[in-house]
Amino acid sequence: MTKKVSRVTITVLLAMALVICSGCELSTKILIPVDPPEIVLEQFFSALKENRYEACDSFLADNATFVVTDSTDYDFLGTLVDETVRHVSYEVTEEPRYQNLKATQTVRIMSLSGDDMTGWLKEHITQVEYDYMEKSGKNSIDPQNKEDVSNILSAAIEAYSENGQTITNTVTVHYVFSGNAWKIQVDSDFVTAVFGGVVDA
């Protein structure tokens, strides 16, 4: 009786092992290589600094849009946004923490300080305009000339950044696994950290 039981038990165990192995093989076949969250974050910031906003959105969850470029005010604010994000940098302070199909990661984001920018521009914009006129050979600036305004603003923000007017925010970046890829879940803390208060979240 004992031998029969042992044989039955061995047979059942072998059958279970085959099923488990078969399942493992099946799972392996449907797995695909995906970029980890920290690589997704790197790709997002790379696209952002190059003003490739559609590419930025491809790394965001919930079909989010990070920079709205079809606004009627974008002609005036666009240069401010473009130049601001070019000066953004970040530093990962820890590895991602995973839970089911979500992950979080603490990151330090360094950006231009919006709180200091207004005062600095008021103090230095005249010199920036003078330098621009000298380089472009113009005797005056037309406030309605979008090209002039854009060029002056770009030069002003570049000068502002060179004076070390930056701010650092530590934020928790949230990720969700969606559509066979890790995506960033943008919240107001993340947006504020990126823009440094230059643009409202």
DATABEL-V136903 format. One record per run of one state. SS is the DSSP state (a for helix, b for strand, c for the rest). FROM is the first residue (numbers start at 0). LEN is the number of residues. If there is no record, write none. Layout:
BEGIN
ss->(SS | SS)
from->(FROM | FROM)
len->(LEN | LEN)
END
This chain:
BEGIN
ss->(c | a | c | a | c | a | c | b | c | a | c | b | c | b | c | b | c | a | c | a | c | b | c | b | c | a | c)
from->(0 | 1 | 30 | 36 | 49 | 52 | 57 | 59 | 60 | 73 | 86 | 88 | 92 | 96 | 99 | 101 | 112 | 113 | 136 | 145 | 162 | 165 | 178 | 180 | 185 | 187 | 195)
len->(1 | 29 | 6 | 13 | 3 | 5 | 2 | 1 | 13 | 13 | 2 | 4 | 4 | 3 | 2 | 11 | 1 | 23 | 9 | 17 | 3 | 13 | 2 | 5 | 2 | 8 | 6)
END
